[in-house]
Amino acid sequence: MNNLGHTRSSRQSDHFLLTPDTFVRAPLPGMKNATAIVHVAPVGGAAFTEYTVEFEPGGSMQAGAAQMFLYVLEGSVTVNGKELGPGQYAYVPANRGAAIRSGSGGRAVVIEKPHLALDSALPELVTGDERSVVPIALGGDEALEVRALLPADFAFDFAVNTMTFRPGASLPMVEIHVMEHGLLMLEGGGIYRLNESWYPATAGDFIWMGPYCPQWFGALGKTPAKYLLYKDWNRHPLHTK
């Protein structure tokens, strides 16, 4: 029960923070024995959709016309017959279709976005394991590791990374840029600056940042902070279709 209507969740014109106490669950078309928590969608100002799917044992969903990225949070999820566990992921190109099931139950975060084609370059289906991705120290700072989960290829019009901050590590600057972000806190926590507001953020929280929203994060606590980050990428700002 909420304590007299209190929540850390906040919605502003160029960003919002959603905390688990405000999540609302509902199945999406094509889901069976599965429920979605829609974190952000075009109706909220984003050019993409991101949601968490909670699969019951035997639950399933179907990939639609948009390209899809799926990252397993708990349990196991099978994509076109390939079983994925926590930290493993799959990218399914637009209009490719995919059968997504969970035999024993699980949770996964899903990102969907219409594909902005570039010449004849078309992305291929990708599966991977975050733990096998070689980390890069952001700006040479060994306390801040970035793992790129999609290939560095202009066929892809968005990027998905994990970012891991050792306790006390922070972004080296306040970033202001044309790209928008969807961010799911996976572990630990810290303080996020979004425009002129400062928010405590912890595992389970979701953040959307619109284009040109000032942003900065610093990790707090005794354990690393880690989040999954979406951004639109590899396209000229005038390229809209």
C-alpha positions as CSV (number, residue, x, y, z in Angstrom):
1,M,0.0,0.0,0.0
2,N,1.3,3.5,-0.9
3,N,2.1,5.7,2.1
4,L,-0.4,8.5,1.6
5,G,0.3,8.8,-2.1
6,H,4.0,9.0,-1.8
7,T,6.2,7.7,-4.7
8,R,9.6,8.5,-6.2
9,S,8.1,8.3,-9.7
10,S,8.0,11.6,-11.5
11,R,7.0,12.7,-15.0
12,Q,8.4,15.8,-16.6
13,S,8.2,17.1,-20.2
14,D,11.6,15.8,-21.2
15,H,12.1,12.9,-18.9
16,F,10.5,10.6,-16.4
17,L,11.4,8.2,-13.6
18,L,9.1,5.2,-13.0
19,T,9.5,3.1,-9.9
20,P,8.1,-0.4,-9.3
21,D,5.4,0.8,-6.9
22,T,3.7,2.6,-9.8
23,F,4.0,-0.2,-12.4
24,V,0.7,-1.3,-14.0
25,R,0.5,-4.7,-15.7
26,A,-1.6,-5.7,-18.7
27,P,-1.2,-8.3,-21.5
28,L,-0.4,-7.1,-25.0
29,P,-1.9,-8.6,-28.1
30,G,-0.2,-11.9,-29.0
31,M,0.7,-12.7,-25.4
32,K,-0.5,-15.9,-23.7
33,N,0.1,-16.5,-20.0
34,A,2.3,-13.4,-20.0
35,T,1.9,-9.8,-18.8
36,A,3.6,-6.6,-19.8
37,I,4.7,-3.5,-17.9
38,V,4.9,-0.8,-20.6
39,H,7.6,1.6,-19.4
40,V,7.6,4.0,-22.4
41,A,5.9,4.3,-25.8
42,P,5.2,6.9,-28.5
43,V,2.1,8.1,-26.6
44,G,4.5,9.1,-23.8
45,G,6.8,11.1,-26.2
46,A,9.3,8.4,-27.2
47,A,10.1,7.1,-30.7
48,F,10.4,3.6,-29.4
49,T,8.5,1.2,-27.0
50,E,10.1,-0.5,-24.0
51,Y,8.4,-2.9,-21.7
52,T,9.1,-5.8,-19.3
53,V,7.4,-9.1,-19.9
54,E,6.6,-11.4,-17.0
55,F,6.1,-15.0,-18.3
56,E,4.2,-17.6,-16.4
57,P,5.4,-21.2,-17.0
58,G,4.4,-22.0,-20.6
59,G,3.9,-18.3,-21.4
60,S,4.5,-16.9,-24.9
61,M,4.5,-13.8,-27.1
62,Q,5.0,-13.1,-30.8
63,A,7.4,-10.6,-32.4
64,G,5.5,-8.0,-34.5
65,A,6.4,-5.9,-37.5
66,A,8.9,-3.7,-35.6
67,Q,12.4,-4.8,-34.9
68,M,12.9,-6.2,-31.4
69,F,15.6,-6.5,-28.8
70,L,15.0,-8.8,-25.9
71,Y,17.2,-9.1,-22.7
72,V,16.5,-11.8,-20.1
73,L,16.3,-10.6,-16.5
74,E,15.2,-13.8,-14.7
75,G,14.4,-17.4,-15.6
76,S,14.7,-18.5,-19.2
77,V,13.2,-17.4,-22.4
78,T,13.4,-19.2,-25.8
79,V,13.6,-17.1,-29.0
80,N,13.1,-19.2,-32.2
81,G,14.2,-22.3,-30.3
82,K,17.3,-20.8,-28.7
83,E,17.1,-20.8,-24.9
84,L,18.4,-17.6,-23.2
85,G,19.1,-17.2,-19.5
86,P,19.7,-14.0,-17.4
87,G,22.1,-11.6,-19.1
88,Q,21.6,-13.2,-22.5
89,Y,19.8,-11.4,-25.3
90,A,18.4,-11.5,-28.9
91,Y,17.8,-9.0,-31.6
92,V,15.1,-9.8,-34.2
93,P,15.0,-7.7,-37.4
94,A,11.8,-6.0,-38.5
95,N,9.2,-8.2,-40.2
96,R,11.3,-11.3,-39.4
97,G,8.9,-12.7,-36.8
98,A,9.9,-14.8,-33.8
99,A,8.3,-17.3,-31.5
100,I,9.1,-16.3,-27.9
101,R,8.3,-18.7,-25.1
102,S,9.2,-19.5,-21.5
103,G,8.8,-23.1,-20.4
104,S,9.5,-22.5,-16.7
105,G,8.7,-18.8,-16.4
106,G,10.9,-15.7,-16.5
107,R,11.2,-12.0,-17.0
108,A,12.6,-10.1,-20.0
109,V,12.8,-6.5,-21.1
110,V,11.8,-5.9,-24.7
111,I,12.6,-2.9,-26.9
112,E,10.7,-2.3,-30.1
113,K,11.2,0.3,-32.8
114,P,10.3,0.8,-36.5
115,H,13.5,0.3,-38.5
116,L,14.9,3.3,-40.3
117,A,16.6,1.6,-43.3
118,L,19.9,2.9,-44.6
119,D,20.5,2.2,-48.3
120,S,20.4,-1.6,-48.7
121,A,22.0,-2.4,-45.3
122,L,19.7,-4.7,-43.3
123,P,20.5,-6.1,-39.9
124,E,20.6,-9.8,-39.2
125,L,19.3,-11.7,-36.2
126,V,21.7,-11.5,-33.3
127,T,21.9,-13.5,-30.1
128,G,24.5,-13.1,-27.4
129,D,25.6,-13.1,-23.8
130,E,26.5,-9.9,-22.0
131,R,29.2,-11.7,-20.0
132,S,31.1,-12.6,-23.2
133,V,31.2,-9.0,-24.4
134,V,34.5,-7.3,-23.8
135,P,34.0,-4.2,-21.6
136,I,35.3,-0.8,-22.6
137,A,36.4,1.8,-20.0
138,L,34.4,4.9,-20.7
139,G,36.8,7.8,-21.3
140,G,39.6,5.6,-20.0
141,D,38.0,5.3,-16.5
142,E,38.4,1.7,-15.3
143,A,35.6,2.2,-12.8
144,L,33.0,2.7,-15.5
145,E,32.5,-0.2,-18.0
146,V,30.4,-0.2,-21.1
147,R,29.4,-3.4,-23.0
148,A,27.9,-2.9,-26.4
149,L,25.3,-5.6,-27.1
150,L,24.7,-4.9,-30.8
151,P,27.3,-4.9,-33.6
152,A,29.0,-1.6,-34.5
153,D,27.3,-1.7,-37.9
154,F,25.3,1.1,-39.7
155,A,22.6,-1.5,-40.5
156,F,21.4,-1.1,-36.9
157,D,19.6,2.2,-36.1
158,F,19.8,1.9,-32.4
159,A,22.3,0.7,-29.7
160,V,21.8,-1.2,-26.5
161,N,24.6,-1.2,-23.9
162,T,25.0,-2.1,-20.3
163,M,26.9,0.3,-18.1
164,T,28.5,-0.8,-14.8
165,F,29.7,1.8,-12.3
166,R,31.9,0.8,-9.3
167,P,30.9,2.5,-6.0
168,G,31.6,6.2,-6.3
169,A,32.1,6.2,-10.1
170,S,30.2,8.7,-12.2
171,L,29.7,9.9,-15.7
172,P,32.6,12.3,-16.5
173,M,30.3,15.1,-17.7
174,V,26.7,16.3,-17.9
175,E,25.6,15.0,-21.3
176,I,23.2,16.9,-23.6
177,H,22.6,15.3,-27.0
178,V,20.1,14.6,-29.8
179,M,19.7,10.9,-28.8
180,E,16.9,9.7,-26.5
181,H,17.4,7.0,-23.9
182,G,15.5,4.2,-22.2
183,L,17.2,3.0,-19.1
184,L,16.4,0.1,-16.8
185,M,18.3,-0.1,-13.5
186,L,19.6,-3.7,-13.1
187,E,21.7,-3.6,-10.0
188,G,22.7,-1.2,-7.2
189,G,21.8,2.5,-7.3
190,G,22.9,6.1,-7.2
191,I,21.8,9.6,-8.1
192,Y,20.5,10.6,-11.5
193,R,20.4,14.2,-12.7
194,L,17.7,14.8,-15.3
195,N,17.4,18.4,-16.5
196,E,17.3,20.4,-13.2
197,S,16.0,17.5,-11.1
198,W,18.0,15.0,-9.0
199,Y,16.6,11.6,-8.3
200,P,17.7,8.6,-6.2
201,A,17.6,5.6,-8.6
202,T,17.8,1.9,-7.7
203,A,17.4,-1.5,-9.2
204,G,14.1,-2.0,-10.9
205,D,13.6,1.7,-11.7
206,F,13.0,2.8,-15.3
207,I,14.1,6.2,-16.8
208,W,13.2,7.8,-20.1
209,M,15.3,10.8,-21.3
210,G,14.2,12.8,-24.3
211,P,16.5,14.4,-26.8
212,Y,18.7,17.2,-25.3
213,C,17.6,16.4,-21.7
214,P,20.7,17.2,-19.4
215,Q,21.7,13.9,-17.8
216,W,24.3,12.7,-15.3
217,F,24.7,9.7,-13.0
218,G,26.8,8.9,-10.0
219,A,26.8,5.5,-8.2
220,L,26.3,5.3,-4.5
221,G,26.5,2.4,-2.0
222,K,28.9,-0.5,-1.5
223,T,28.0,-2.5,-4.6
224,P,28.3,-1.7,-8.3
225,A,25.5,0.1,-10.1
226,K,24.4,-1.3,-13.5
227,Y,21.9,-0.4,-16.0
228,L,20.6,-1.4,-19.5
229,L,20.6,1.6,-21.9
230,Y,18.9,2.1,-25.2
231,K,19.7,5.0,-27.6
232,D,18.8,5.8,-31.2
233,W,22.0,5.7,-33.2
234,N,23.7,5.6,-36.6
235,R,21.2,7.9,-38.4
236,H,21.4,11.6,-39.5
237,P,18.9,13.7,-37.5
238,L,17.0,14.4,-40.7
239,H,16.5,10.7,-41.5
240,T,13.0,10.0,-40.3
241,K,11.8,7.3,-42.7
